[in-house]
Amino acid sequence: MKGAEVMNFGDSQETQANHINRVSPANSKTRAVFLDRDGVINELIYYPEHGIIDSPFTPEQFSLRPGVTHAIKEFQHLGFKVIIISNQPGIAKGHFASEIFQKIREKMQEEFAKGGVRLDGEYYCFHHPEAKVQNFKVDCECRKPRPGLLLQAARDKDIELSQSWMIGDGLTDVKAGKAVGCKSILLGNMKCELCHLMEKLDAYPDFIVPNLLRATKLVSHWVGHALKE
């Protein structure tokens, strides 16, 4: 897969030793909740000078959304690995350098640590088809809605995708999840424009809920139902 070398932070140096204890036995599949990052884990930022709403461009702009730490704890308590699956074209677009992206990641990890949370993996696509930085101008398989990041995570961590969930705030998340057999949850509110877009893109989520905490209740209910069958 093009770009695979730049996207997996599941085994970074600071986590490598501890990760060994979290890997499932080779003969057993695990379940995962895959989370988009911006707009799901952290707040989006409005840039009036550009007239856009986008990812945080600095560590100071990064802040967790309400209830996110509790939601991740709940998913992990239910037996799911929690893994970020995120398009991050900010470097490709020239918004910030790779060093700044790393500092934003460190800020996220620090905020999670305050709540006693540790992610099970982070997978990012840094490419963009119209990138200003030529090294990242790639028609890759890892940029959602293509499912490359999900497939890579499943291989790395022995995940059963049909028993896993993709949760995001965009239809690209829904399409990526559906492509590999995940159940999908779209965070947001149903609007007529969204209905038309879902139909046009054939990107119907399994569920729509307003936030990540509501998603935990839905997944918990599904787990309880599955155990009874």
trRosetta pair geometry for C-beta under 8 A, 3 or more apart (Angstrom, degrees):
i j d omega theta_ij theta_ji phi_ij phi_ji
1 4 4.6 96 76 -54 97 111
1 140 7.3 65 172 -173 83 94
1 141 5.0 -105 -142 64 95 120
1 142 6.0 96 162 -53 124 99
1 148 5.0 140 -150 -158 139 124
1 151 7.8 154 -66 81 147 118
1 152 6.5 -97 37 -69 157 116
2 127 7.6 50 119 -61 107 155
2 138 5.5 -157 143 171 135 135
2 139 8.0 61 60 82 156 48
2 140 4.5 -131 84 -122 109 87
2 141 6.3 118 33 13 86 85
2 142 7.2 -133 78 -1 67 102
3 6 5.6 -61 -170 39 74 105
3 7 6.1 59 140 -28 93 117
3 125 6.4 57 129 -138 147 77
3 126 6.9 -167 -160 44 123 82
3 127 5.5 -84 -89 -36 156 121
3 138 6.1 163 -53 90 118 155
3 140 4.8 -6 6 -128 135 146
3 142 5.2 -118 82 23 123 136
4 7 6.3 -78 -148 32 34 109
4 8 7.1 8 180 -13 72 110
4 142 7.0 165 -81 -62 59 139
4 148 7.9 -118 -83 164 88 118
4 152 6.2 177 -131 -113 105 143
6 124 7.5 -74 127 86 78 93
6 126 5.4 -66 126 18 131 128
7 123 5.2 38 147 -167 102 68
7 124 4.7 -154 -145 66 76 54
7 125 5.7 2 -108 -77 134 44
7 126 6.9 -153 -84 -9 83 87
7 142 5.9 -137 -49 176 168 155
7 149 6.4 -112 154 -110 144 99
7 152 7.4 78 89 85 124 162
8 11 7.1 16 137 23 106 85
8 121 7.3 -33 -156 -168 84 105
8 122 7.5 136 -160 85 39 58
8 123 5.5 -9 -99 -107 64 79
8 152 6.6 -125 -71 142 119 129
8 153 7.8 171 -114 -84 104 69
8 156 6.7 156 -141 -74 145 163
9 12 5.0 1 -167 -43 78 114
9 105 6.8 -110 -167 -153 170 150
9 121 7.4 142 77 -170 62 57
9 122 4.0 -17 62 71 109 109
9 123 7.4 -161 23 -74 73 34
9 124 7.1 29 -8 2 110 106
10 15 7.6 -109 166 96 38 135
10 19 6.8 109 153 -129 80 145
10 83 7.4 -12 -92 -130 115 107
10 120 7.2 3 -137 141 103 54
10 121 3.4 -9 -101 -127 111 91
10 122 6.3 179 -64 31 59 55
10 123 7.2 -2 -36 -58 104 80
10 153 7.6 137 -51 -123 144 83
10 156 6.3 121 56 138 157 147
10 157 7.2 -119 -165 -58 160 116
11 15 6.7 -134 -138 87 31 96
11 16 5.0 59 -174 -105 80 82
11 19 5.5 -115 -108 52 77 169
12 15 5.4 60 59 26 79 99
12 16 6.9 -129 89 -45 29 85
13 16 5.8 -32 -137 -8 28 118
15 18 5.7 -70 -164 52 62 105
15 19 5.4 70 140 -41 89 106
15 118 7.8 159 -125 -173 121 119
16 19 5.7 -55 -147 25 28 116
16 20 7.5 41 156 -32 59 91
17 20 6.4 -43 -172 8 35 112
18 21 6.1 -55 -171 31 50 108
18 22 7.0 35 142 -14 73 111
18 118 7.9 -47 124 160 145 159
19 22 5.6 -68 -154 39 44 109
19 23 6.8 57 153 -41 75 93
20 23 6.4 -42 -157 6 33 112
22 81 7.9 110 161 -110 115 108
22 120 6.4 -153 150 -131 144 94
23 157 7.1 -134 -126 -137 76 68
23 158 7.6 84 -170 19 84 119
24 28 5.3 -113 164 85 117 95
24 29 7.3 72 111 -161 157 11
24 30 4.5 -171 -43 -41 150 118
24 157 7.4 80 13 173 102 71
24 158 5.4 -124 62 78 114 128
25 28 4.8 57 66 20 96 105
26 158 7.1 -154 -137 -95 40 156
28 158 7.5 81 88 138 49 133
29 158 5.9 -139 -119 153 54 85
29 159 6.7 80 -170 -165 87 17
29 160 3.7 75 151 -44 136 105
29 163 7.4 114 123 36 121 132
30 79 7.9 -144 -157 159 87 85
30 80 8.0 130 162 -138 93 40
30 81 5.8 64 134 -15 130 114
30 157 6.7 -69 57 145 124 95
30 158 6.1 79 14 96 93 85
30 159 5.5 -53 75 -106 79 63
30 160 6.9 175 68 9 25 85
31 79 6.4 58 50 116 114 92
31 80 5.0 -66 107 -109 96 76
31 81 7.2 171 94 18 45 77
31 159 6.9 88 -129 -154 16 86
31 160 6.1 -38 -85 57 63 96
31 163 4.6 -87 -103 119 105 104
31 164 5.2 176 -162 -83 70 73
32 80 5.7 115 -135 -171 22 88
32 81 4.3 -33 -108 66 87 93
32 82 7.2 163 -162 -83 77 22
32 83 5.4 -8 -171 11 129 116
32 120 7.4 -134 -126 79 103 140
32 153 7.1 -143 111 139 175 124
32 154 7.9 -136 19 -91 139 70
32 157 7.1 80 -67 99 136 137
32 159 4.7 -19 -10 -139 121 138
32 164 4.5 9 56 -131 72 126
32 165 7.6 -142 104 39 54 63
33 75 4.6 -74 18 -159 149 141
33 80 4.6 59 -14 147 93 145
33 81 7.4 -170 28 85 63 46
33 82 5.2 -12 66 -109 98 71
33 83 7.5 158 81 26 49 69
33 164 6.9 -164 -76 -165 32 81
33 165 4.9 -7 -120 64 72 105
33 167 6.3 4 -177 2 96 119
33 219 6.8 -13 -92 -118 126 164
34 83 5.4 -30 -109 75 68 92
34 84 7.7 95 -163 -147 65 10
34 85 4.5 10 -177 -1 113 127
34 150 6.3 -22 -99 -109 168 95
34 153 7.1 131 -102 80 117 163
34 164 6.6 58 -13 157 98 119
34 165 6.8 -165 28 95 72 53
34 166 4.7 -18 69 -109 113 67
34 167 6.9 164 83 23 57 69
34 177 7.1 -178 64 -95 128 101
34 182 6.9 -43 25 -137 123 164
35 40 5.4 -172 -177 126 95 139
35 41 6.0 92 142 -52 131 105
35 72 8.0 -55 -29 -95 156 98
35 82 6.5 14 -6 -172 119 89
35 83 7.1 163 22 81 76 39
35 84 5.6 -45 74 -105 87 56
35 85 7.0 143 65 25 33 75
35 167 5.4 -18 -107 69 66 100
35 168 7.3 144 -164 -77 44 68
35 212 7.7 24 -127 -120 124 126
36 39 6.9 -14 114 66 120 94
36 40 4.6 117 77 0 84 142
36 41 7.7 -154 102 -6 53 92
36 84 7.6 53 -160 -156 12 72
36 85 6.6 -50 -83 76 50 73
36 86 5.6 111 -155 -98 56 82
36 144 8.0 -73 -102 24 106 167
36 167 6.9 -124 11 103 82 57
36 168 3.4 75 -12 -118 132 98
36 169 6.3 -125 76 15 143 74
36 170 6.9 134 -115 25 170 94
36 173 5.0 -73 -48 -91 128 135
37 40 6.4 -166 167 52 5 100
37 41 5.0 -46 -151 32 55 121
37 42 6.5 3 165 21 81 99
37 55 7.7 34 102 -121 113 114
37 84 5.3 38 -70 -155 97 120
37 86 3.9 5 -1 -97 109 151
37 88 7.4 12 42 -72 143 104
38 41 7.5 -38 -65 48 21 84
38 42 6.1 -40 -114 67 52 93
38 44 5.8 80 172 -89 98 80
38 54 7.7 -27 -179 168 156 43
38 55 4.5 -93 -90 -100 149 83
38 56 7.6 -169 -113 2 108 73
38 86 7.0 109 2 -151 81 125
39 42 7.7 -3 -16 75 25 55
39 43 7.8 49 -93 -150 39 25
39 44 5.1 19 -76 -46 83 110
39 168 7.8 57 87 -173 109 69
39 169 4.1 -96 127 36 124 153
39 170 7.6 81 76 -31 150 93
39 187 7.4 166 139 83 92 126
40 65 7.2 -122 145 13 20 145
40 68 7.9 113 141 -117 58 117
40 167 6.5 135 -148 122 139 93
40 168 5.9 -78 -58 -129 141 48
40 169 5.5 -160 -61 -22 86 102
40 187 6.0 144 -108 21 85 151
40 212 6.3 100 -174 -69 77 117
41 64 6.5 -60 164 -132 69 76
41 65 6.5 176 157 14 18 103
41 68 5.5 102 -144 -154 55 146
41 84 7.1 -32 -27 -106 151 112
41 108 7.2 37 139 -145 132 123
41 212 7.9 65 -85 -59 47 156
42 56 6.6 -61 136 -9 140 122
42 62 5.6 -42 -150 -157 149 77
42 63 6.2 129 -153 72 90 38
42 64 5.8 -69 -100 -102 68 36
42 65 6.3 -177 -125 -26 15 82
42 68 7.9 -15 -64 -47 44 171
42 108 6.9 -85 -56 -105 129 107
43 56 7.8 71 78 -54 73 108
43 63 5.2 1 19 71 116 93
43 64 7.8 67 -15 120 83 9
43 65 5.8 138 -61 -79 69 78
44 53 5.0 45 148 171 129 102
44 54 6.8 149 -164 70 93 13
44 55 7.2 -65 -128 -89 70 30
45 53 7.0 166 81 -155 36 61
45 54 6.2 -35 65 68 86 64
45 55 7.1 9 24 126 103 18
45 56 5.3 105 -22 -91 133 59
45 57 7.2 -109 68 0 153 82
45 61 5.2 -1 -84 180 147 129
46 52 7.7 179 -149 97 53 37
46 53 5.2 -30 -96 -99 67 79
47 50 4.4 16 111 36 118 105
47 51 7.4 -41 93 16 76 18
47 52 5.3 -1 53 62 105 78
47 53 7.5 173 15 -92 74 28
47 54 6.2 -10 -2 25 121 110
47 57 7.9 54 -80 -11 131 130
48 51 6.9 29 -161 -76 36 47
50 54 7.8 -4 84 -7 140 131
54 57 7.4 39 102 -48 118 96
54 90 7.7 123 162 -94 121 101
54 95 7.6 -145 138 -118 149 160
55 88 6.9 66 -77 -132 173 77
55 90 5.7 -95 67 -59 131 127
55 95 8.0 120 67 103 101 160
56 59 7.6 84 139 -103 131 14
56 61 3.6 174 -144 100 104 108
56 62 4.5 -165 70 -71 169 68
56 63 8.0 133 -71 6 144 62
56 104 6.1 161 93 -133 112 128
57 61 6.3 46 41 29 59 151
57 90 6.5 -178 -111 -156 74 135
57 95 5.1 -113 -120 159 113 110
57 96 5.1 163 -167 -42 81 124
57 100 7.3 3 169 147 60 141
58 61 4.9 97 59 1 80 102
58 62 7.6 -135 98 -16 49 85
58 96 7.3 177 -72 -101 56 144
58 100 6.7 -66 -112 -164 52 118
58 104 7.4 172 156 -80 17 101
59 62 5.6 -49 -157 17 42 117
59 100 7.5 -140 -30 -164 83 73
59 103 4.7 -81 -54 135 126 102
59 104 5.2 -151 -89 -89 67 55
59 106 7.3 -25 -116 68 131 90
59 107 4.2 156 -154 -43 98 143
62 104 5.3 145 -54 -150 144 86
62 107 4.8 117 72 105 140 137
62 108 6.3 -88 169 -63 141 78
62 111 7.7 -141 128 -18 105 143
63 111 7.7 158 -142 -112 43 157
64 68 4.9 -133 -179 47 106 134
64 69 6.6 38 163 -37 158 91
64 108 7.6 117 -73 -136 91 72
64 111 5.2 177 -29 147 119 141
64 112 7.7 135 -81 -67 140 65
65 68 4.9 99 64 -43 80 119
65 211 7.4 -158 144 -152 131 107
65 212 7.1 117 89 8 128 122
66 211 7.8 -21 78 -166 88 148
67 70 5.4 -62 -160 46 60 113
67 71 5.7 63 144 -30 85 106
67 211 6.4 68 68 144 140 130
67 212 6.2 171 107 69 104 95
67 213 4.1 -54 165 -49 142 122
68 71 5.6 -57 -147 35 31 113
68 72 6.4 29 158 -18 66 104
68 212 5.7 54 -109 60 66 152
69 72 6.1 -55 -150 35 29 108
69 73 6.6 31 152 -18 63 106
69 111 7.9 -128 -71 141 117 85
69 112 6.4 169 -110 -129 96 60
69 114 8.0 -74 -105 81 154 81
69 115 3.5 -14 -166 123 149 167
69 116 7.8 93 -180 51 117 67
69 117 5.1 -150 -147 -17 83 142
70 73 5.7 -55 -152 36 32 114
70 74 6.4 33 152 -22 65 106
70 115 7.6 -97 -50 -177 56 137
70 213 6.6 21 89 -104 112 103
70 216 7.9 -100 122 -8 81 165
71 74 5.6 -56 -152 34 32 113
71 75 6.6 33 152 -19 66 102
71 212 4.2 63 180 131 177 106
71 213 5.0 -117 -77 -84 109 54
71 215 6.9 52 -157 63 129 97
71 216 4.8 -151 -142 -43 78 127
72 75 5.7 -49 -148 34 35 111
72 76 6.4 30 155 -13 66 107
72 82 5.1 100 -149 -174 91 175
72 112 7.5 -31 67 -136 159 110
72 117 5.1 69 92 -150 130 137
72 119 7.4 -65 -160 -90 141 70
73 76 5.9 -62 -150 42 29 108
73 77 6.1 34 152 -24 66 108
73 115 7.6 -114 -43 143 122 108
73 116 7.3 43 -92 93 123 98
73 117 6.0 -101 -61 -93 84 102
74 77 5.5 -51 -145 34 31 115
74 78 6.5 30 154 -18 63 105
74 216 4.2 47 99 -159 141 140
74 220 7.0 -57 167 -61 113 120
75 78 5.8 -60 -155 36 31 110
75 80 4.6 -64 170 66 88 122
75 82 5.1 98 96 -76 134 113
75 216 6.2 -109 -55 -114 76 95
75 219 6.7 18 -110 90 83 155
76 79 7.7 91 -178 -44 33 9
76 80 6.4 -98 -89 68 35 67
76 81 7.6 39 -109 -115 79 25
76 82 5.9 -67 -60 -14 92 114
76 120 7.8 157 -103 -37 108 115
78 216 7.9 179 -18 -159 137 84
78 219 6.5 134 96 124 172 108
78 220 5.9 -128 -93 -99 136 73
78 223 5.4 -153 -167 -39 117 168
79 223 7.5 139 39 -137 110 141
80 164 7.5 125 -140 -127 109 77
80 165 7.6 -20 -138 27 151 105
80 219 7.4 -32 -24 164 152 142
81 120 3.9 -108 -164 86 95 167
81 121 7.0 30 161 9 122 105
81 157 6.3 -120 87 158 175 147
81 159 6.9 -99 44 -97 131 117
82 119 5.7 -102 98 -136 94 69
82 120 5.5 124 52 12 53 102
83 119 6.8 110 -107 179 38 101
83 120 5.4 -64 -69 78 80 93
83 121 4.1 -2 -124 66 102 100
83 122 7.1 -163 -163 -75 67 30
83 123 6.6 27 165 3 108 102
83 153 5.5 123 149 -155 158 143
83 157 7.4 -159 -72 18 146 161
84 119 6.3 -10 -16 -159 98 151
84 121 7.1 -146 33 106 68 60
84 122 4.4 9 51 -126 117 71
84 123 6.5 -179 93 34 68 59
84 124 7.4 2 118 -64 111 80
85 123 5.3 0 -108 69 62 107
85 144 7.2 96 142 -55 101 128
85 149 4.8 141 -148 118 96 130
85 150 6.0 23 -127 -71 152 74
85 153 6.8 -84 -84 -21 107 149
85 166 7.1 -52 53 -133 143 97
85 173 7.8 126 92 -128 110 89
85 176 7.3 -169 138 123 136 148
86 122 7.8 -26 22 -166 112 83
86 123 7.3 146 25 87 66 59
86 124 5.3 -22 74 -110 88 76
86 125 7.5 -155 102 25 44 73
86 149 7.9 -162 25 179 33 171
87 124 7.6 114 -128 -161 13 68
87 125 5.1 -29 -114 64 62 106
87 143 5.5 59 -111 -146 112 77
87 144 5.4 -114 -40 34 111 94
87 172 7.3 -16 -9 124 136 149
88 91 7.4 42 130 6 92 93
88 101 6.8 101 156 -139 137 128
88 124 4.6 -16 16 -165 124 118
88 125 6.7 151 29 71 68 49
88 126 5.7 -28 83 -97 88 63
89 92 4.4 -57 -164 47 78 119
89 93 5.4 73 134 -22 93 103
89 125 7.7 -10 -62 111 77 83
89 126 6.6 128 -103 -170 43 41
89 127 6.8 -40 -104 96 93 26
89 128 3.8 75 -143 -58 134 120
89 131 6.9 -132 -163 -94 105 93
89 136 7.3 148 -143 150 76 134
89 143 8.0 37 -64 -122 111 121
90 93 5.9 -61 -142 42 28 105
90 95 4.2 -74 -165 57 84 125
90 96 5.5 4 146 34 116 95
90 101 6.7 157 73 -85 120 107
91 94 7.8 43 178 -68 31 23
91 95 7.4 -79 -67 48 24 79
91 96 6.5 -62 -87 79 62 65
91 97 6.8 51 -124 -156 94 22
91 98 5.5 40 -116 -74 143 68
91 101 6.0 -46 -52 -37 114 137
91 126 5.5 -10 50 -164 120 114
91 133 6.4 -45 142 27 75 155
91 136 6.4 142 101 -48 94 162
92 126 6.0 150 -37 158 105 73
92 127 6.1 94 -79 -154 153 23
92 128 4.1 155 114 16 146 108
92 131 3.6 -76 180 -122 102 114
92 132 6.9 131 155 35 54 65
92 133 5.3 -126 -138 46 42 103
92 136 3.5 -125 -104 112 99 141
92 137 7.1 141 -159 -64 110 56
93 128 6.2 26 -55 28 84 164
93 131 6.6 -101 -67 -131 46 62
93 132 5.9 71 -156 10 31 106
93 133 7.8 -48 -2 5 13 95
94 132 4.3 -29 -26 69 120 141
94 133 6.2 155 -66 -37 77 94
96 100 3.9 -90 168 74 123 146
96 101 6.5 146 102 -47 115 75
97 100 5.2 104 58 3 69 99
97 101 7.5 -125 106 -3 43 86
98 101 5.4 -48 -153 31 41 116
98 102 6.6 44 150 -20 67 101
99 102 5.7 -52 -153 34 34 113
99 103 6.6 34 149 -19 65 104
100 103 5.5 -52 -149 36 37 112
100 104 6.5 41 150 -22 66 101
101 104 5.6 -53 -152 33 34 113
101 105 6.6 37 149 -19 65 102
102 105 5.5 -50 -153 33 35 115
102 106 6.5 37 149 -20 66 103
103 106 5.5 -49 -147 35 36 114
103 107 6.5 41 150 -22 64 100
104 107 5.6 -49 -150 32 34 114
104 108 6.6 37 149 -20 63 102
105 108 5.6 -54 -153 34 33 113
105 109 6.4 31 152 -17 67 105
105 122 7.2 119 -138 143 118 171
106 109 5.6 -53 -147 38 34 111
106 110 6.3 38 152 -22 65 104
107 110 5.7 -53 -149 35 31 114
107 111 6.5 31 153 -19 64 105
108 111 5.8 -57 -151 35 31 110
108 112 6.4 29 153 -16 65 106
109 112 5.7 -54 -147 38 33 111
109 113 6.2 38 153 -26 65 106
109 118 8.0 33 -148 -125 87 69
109 119 7.8 -92 -105 14 81 107
110 113 5.6 -52 -146 32 30 114
110 114 6.9 39 153 -26 61 98
111 114 5.9 -45 -159 21 34 115
111 115 7.4 12 151 1 60 104
112 115 6.1 -73 -162 47 38 98
112 117 4.1 -94 -173 81 92 99
112 118 6.5 128 133 -85 126 36
112 119 6.8 -45 -159 -27 172 86
113 116 7.4 46 -168 -75 35 21
113 117 7.2 -110 -71 55 26 59
113 118 7.3 44 -90 -77 70 81
119 122 6.1 61 115 -54 148 89
120 157 7.2 82 148 -133 114 154
121 153 6.1 143 113 -134 150 106
121 156 7.3 131 -127 97 152 134
121 157 6.4 -109 -36 -50 151 144
123 142 7.9 -128 162 -164 105 116
123 149 4.4 145 131 -164 128 105
123 152 6.3 151 -137 83 142 118
123 153 5.3 -102 -29 -63 150 109
124 149 7.6 66 -58 -118 5 137
125 140 6.4 179 -152 89 119 141
125 142 4.1 171 -96 118 113 101
125 143 4.5 -175 140 -84 156 60
125 144 7.2 180 21 -4 140 69
125 148 7.5 90 -82 74 124 116
125 149 6.1 -104 -41 -57 101 123
126 136 5.5 -87 126 -129 90 125
127 131 6.8 -89 -166 -46 54 136
127 136 5.1 -168 -116 -176 51 78
127 137 7.4 128 -158 -112 85 10
127 138 4.4 -76 -135 57 133 98
127 140 4.5 122 38 1 164 132
127 142 7.0 110 20 65 120 100
127 143 5.5 -99 73 -54 104 120
128 131 4.3 128 66 -65 92 85
128 136 6.2 35 24 133 76 106
128 137 7.0 -39 78 -106 64 54
128 143 7.5 130 -93 -111 44 148
129 137 7.0 58 -163 -158 25 70
129 138 7.8 -90 -93 76 50 28
129 139 6.0 44 -106 -89 97 74
130 137 7.3 -2 -155 -126 7 99
131 134 7.0 158 102 -94 108 19
131 135 8.0 -89 125 64 147 47
131 136 4.3 -167 -146 92 164 91
131 137 4.0 -142 51 -75 107 73
131 138 7.7 12 6 6 139 62
133 136 4.9 42 88 24 101 108
133 137 7.3 -177 88 -31 49 86
134 137 5.3 -47 -146 14 43 118
140 143 5.3 104 70 -8 101 96
140 146 7.4 -169 109 67 66 147
140 148 6.9 -93 146 29 92 162
141 146 5.1 -130 -163 149 50 141
141 147 7.9 -29 168 61 87 49
141 148 3.8 118 123 -67 84 134
142 146 6.8 -8 0 93 4 112
142 148 3.8 -92 -87 88 53 129
142 149 5.0 84 -159 -52 85 81
142 152 7.2 1 -112 -8 107 136
143 146 5.9 56 70 38 58 108
143 148 7.6 27 13 35 38 120
144 147 7.7 52 -109 -87 71 39
144 149 7.1 -50 -52 24 89 123
144 170 8.0 117 118 88 131 119
144 172 4.3 104 132 153 103 107
144 173 6.3 16 178 -81 153 46
144 175 7.3 133 -177 71 87 94
144 176 4.3 -57 -131 -51 99 141
145 171 7.5 -25 -85 122 127 70
145 172 4.3 -126 -65 -148 82 70
145 173 7.9 -94 -108 -26 76 16
145 174 8.0 -26 -125 68 112 59
145 175 3.6 0 -155 88 130 126
145 176 5.0 -146 -157 -52 54 78
145 179 7.3 128 159 -25 87 134
145 203 7.7 -90 -122 -105 145 129
146 176 6.8 18 83 -107 18 93
146 179 7.5 -70 -151 72 34 175
147 150 4.7 -53 -172 45 85 117
147 151 5.6 87 127 -26 93 99
147 176 4.9 148 -94 -160 69 74
147 177 7.9 153 -112 -61 106 17
147 179 4.2 -148 -42 90 132 127
147 180 4.7 155 -167 -39 149 110
148 151 5.7 -59 -146 38 32 110
148 152 6.2 31 158 -20 68 106
149 152 5.7 -54 -147 36 31 112
149 153 6.3 31 155 -18 65 106
149 176 7.6 3 50 -171 98 141
150 153 5.8 -54 -147 37 30 110
150 154 6.3 32 154 -21 64 107
150 161 6.8 79 160 -121 111 124
150 166 7.1 -38 -99 -87 134 124
150 176 6.0 151 -18 159 131 103
150 177 7.1 159 -92 -97 157 49
150 179 7.8 138 53 74 143 100
150 180 5.0 -154 116 9 136 159
150 182 7.0 -107 -155 -23 144 135
151 154 5.7 -53 -147 35 31 113
151 155 6.5 30 154 -17 64 104
151 180 6.4 -160 -68 -103 79 137
152 155 5.9 -56 -151 36 31 109
152 156 6.2 27 155 -18 66 110
153 156 5.7 -57 -143 39 30 110
153 157 5.9 -18 173 20 67 114
153 159 6.4 -1 126 18 85 143
154 157 6.9 -78 -133 55 18 80
154 158 7.6 37 176 -135 54 6
154 159 4.3 -103 -124 60 65 98
154 160 7.9 123 -145 -57 106 9
154 161 5.3 -28 -101 -57 142 103
154 180 7.3 -164 -29 178 149 143
155 158 7.9 16 -171 -68 21 42
159 164 6.0 33 167 -58 115 146
160 163 4.4 28 103 28 113 110
160 164 6.6 160 90 -27 59 97
161 164 5.2 -65 -144 33 38 119
161 180 4.7 -80 176 142 152 107
161 181 5.1 96 115 69 105 100
161 182 5.5 -80 179 -62 84 81
162 181 4.5 -36 -89 140 74 126
162 182 7.5 -132 -103 -84 24 39
164 182 5.0 -52 91 -119 85 100
164 183 7.4 -172 99 29 37 78
165 177 7.5 -1 -178 -145 38 137
165 182 5.9 133 -126 -180 16 105
165 183 5.0 -34 -106 74 75 92
165 184 7.0 151 -162 -94 68 27
165 185 6.3 15 -177 -1 116 105
165 215 8.0 152 151 176 147 113
165 219 6.0 -78 -28 -104 162 120
166 173 5.7 -177 151 171 109 86
166 174 7.2 161 100 -104 119 30
166 176 6.3 -170 -160 89 160 91
166 177 2.8 -142 35 -87 143 125
166 182 4.5 90 -14 110 99 146
166 183 7.5 177 24 85 69 42
166 184 4.9 -20 67 -109 94 81
166 185 7.5 -179 90 28 48 65
167 173 7.2 -20 124 162 17 139
167 184 7.4 163 -82 -159 42 55
167 185 4.5 -7 -111 64 85 104
167 187 6.7 60 176 -33 90 104
167 212 7.0 95 148 -118 144 83
167 215 5.5 63 -128 -161 142 159
168 172 7.3 -75 118 76 154 72
168 173 2.5 -172 44 -81 146 173
168 174 7.0 -128 57 -37 108 61
168 177 7.9 -171 8 -26 111 123
168 184 7.9 -37 27 -161 88 98
168 185 8.0 137 22 83 46 64
168 186 6.9 -26 77 -119 63 57
168 187 6.8 -123 127 16 21 97
169 173 7.1 80 32 7 33 144
169 186 7.1 93 -130 -168 30 68
169 187 4.6 -50 -90 68 78 100
169 188 5.8 111 -150 -48 80 106
170 173 5.2 111 66 -1 72 97
170 174 7.6 -133 110 0 47 87
170 186 7.9 -145 49 -137 9 96
171 174 5.0 -45 -150 35 51 118
171 175 6.1 51 152 -20 74 101
171 186 7.4 4 -85 -112 56 130
171 197 6.4 -140 -34 133 157 112
171 198 6.6 -158 -113 -95 129 65
171 201 5.7 86 150 82 143 154
171 203 4.1 80 -170 121 107 151
172 175 5.8 -52 -144 38 32 110
172 176 6.3 34 156 -20 64 106
173 176 5.9 -56 -147 36 28 110
173 177 6.3 26 156 -16 63 110
173 184 7.0 148 127 -152 84 114
173 186 7.3 146 78 -104 115 72
174 177 6.0 -62 -152 39 27 109
174 178 6.2 23 156 -17 66 110
174 184 4.7 103 -130 163 68 153
174 186 5.8 -13 -66 -71 118 106
174 198 8.0 -26 96 -124 164 92
174 203 4.6 105 94 177 124 95
174 204 7.2 -165 171 85 139 14
174 205 4.7 -97 -117 -76 123 83
175 178 5.8 -55 -142 38 30 110
175 179 6.3 39 156 -31 63 105
175 201 6.7 -79 -71 153 128 116
175 202 7.9 85 -108 91 100 72
175 203 4.7 -52 -62 -113 91 110
176 179 5.8 -53 -153 25 29 117
176 180 7.3 -1 160 3 60 105
177 180 6.7 -80 -160 45 30 90
177 182 3.9 -86 -165 73 88 117
177 183 7.2 -42 162 90 127 20
177 184 4.1 139 89 -84 146 107
178 181 7.7 51 -167 -68 32 19
178 182 7.1 -86 -63 58 27 74
178 184 6.1 -45 -52 -23 80 138
178 203 7.2 -160 9 -134 143 61
183 206 4.8 -34 -165 8 85 159
183 207 7.9 29 165 6 105 100
183 222 7.5 -170 84 -148 173 166
184 205 4.4 -116 110 -139 105 80
184 206 5.2 135 54 6 64 90
184 207 7.6 -177 99 34 53 67
185 205 6.1 89 -130 179 16 130
185 206 6.7 -49 -71 62 57 91
185 207 4.9 -17 -114 72 81 98
185 208 7.3 153 -165 -97 64 26
185 209 6.0 -13 -173 19 115 105
185 215 5.0 120 134 -126 161 113
185 218 6.7 136 -104 81 137 146
185 219 7.9 -78 -35 -55 146 97
186 205 4.0 -149 -16 -26 104 160
186 207 7.4 -171 27 95 69 49
186 208 4.8 -23 69 -109 98 79
186 209 7.8 148 78 26 50 57
187 208 7.8 157 -96 -158 13 63
187 209 6.3 -33 -110 78 61 72
187 210 6.8 40 -162 162 73 18
187 211 6.2 61 -149 -109 113 25
187 212 6.7 -19 -98 -60 139 63
187 215 7.0 -56 -81 -48 97 127
188 194 7.3 176 116 -110 136 159
188 208 6.6 -58 65 -163 74 104
188 210 7.1 -28 154 -124 3 46
189 208 7.7 109 -127 156 18 121
189 210 6.3 23 -69 -104 80 88
190 194 6.1 -139 -150 73 49 132
190 195 6.8 51 -171 -57 94 95
190 208 5.8 99 -59 108 94 161
191 194 4.6 95 56 4 79 105
191 195 7.2 -139 95 -8 42 84
192 195 5.6 -50 -153 30 35 115
192 196 6.7 33 153 -16 66 103
193 196 5.9 -56 -155 36 33 110
193 197 6.4 30 150 -17 66 109
194 197 5.6 -57 -146 39 33 111
194 198 6.3 40 153 -24 67 103
195 198 5.8 -52 -150 31 29 113
195 199 6.6 26 153 -16 62 106
196 199 5.8 -57 -154 36 32 111
196 200 6.3 31 152 -20 67 108
197 200 5.5 -52 -143 37 34 112
197 201 6.0 9 165 2 68 112
197 203 7.6 -33 132 52 79 116
198 201 6.5 -71 -141 51 22 93
198 202 7.8 57 165 -115 56 8
198 203 5.4 -116 -138 72 62 73
198 204 5.2 79 177 -84 118 64
198 205 7.9 -85 -125 0 126 73
199 202 7.4 17 -170 -73 28 46
205 208 5.8 114 72 -65 131 75
207 215 7.8 145 99 -119 127 77
207 218 5.7 160 139 -172 170 157
209 214 3.9 -165 176 107 127 121
209 215 5.2 178 63 -67 144 69
209 218 6.2 -139 -51 -21 146 140
210 214 5.8 75 47 11 75 150
211 214 5.4 99 59 10 68 101
211 215 7.3 -121 109 -8 41 92
212 215 5.2 -50 -152 31 40 119
212 216 6.9 48 150 -27 67 93
213 216 5.8 -43 -157 21 38 112
213 217 7.3 36 148 -16 62 98
214 217 5.8 -50 -159 31 41 112
214 218 6.7 40 147 -18 67 105
215 218 5.6 -56 -151 37 37 113
215 219 6.3 33 154 -16 70 106
216 219 5.9 -56 -145 40 32 107
216 220 6.0 36 155 -23 66 109
217 220 5.6 -53 -145 36 29 115
217 221 6.4 32 154 -21 62 104
218 221 5.8 -53 -152 33 30 112
218 222 6.6 31 150 -19 63 105
219 222 5.5 -53 -150 35 36 114
219 223 6.4 39 151 -22 67 102
220 223 5.7 -50 -149 32 32 112
220 224 6.5 31 153 -16 63 105
221 224 5.8 -56 -151 37 31 112
221 225 6.4 30 152 -19 65 107
222 225 5.7 -56 -148 37 31 111
222 226 6.2 32 154 -22 66 107
223 226 5.7 -55 -147 35 30 112
223 227 6.5 32 155 -22 63 105
224 227 5.9 -54 -150 31 30 112
224 228 6.9 29 153 -20 62 105
225 228 5.9 -59 -158 31 34 111
225 229 6.9 36 150 -28 66 103
226 229 5.9 -52 -155 22 37 113
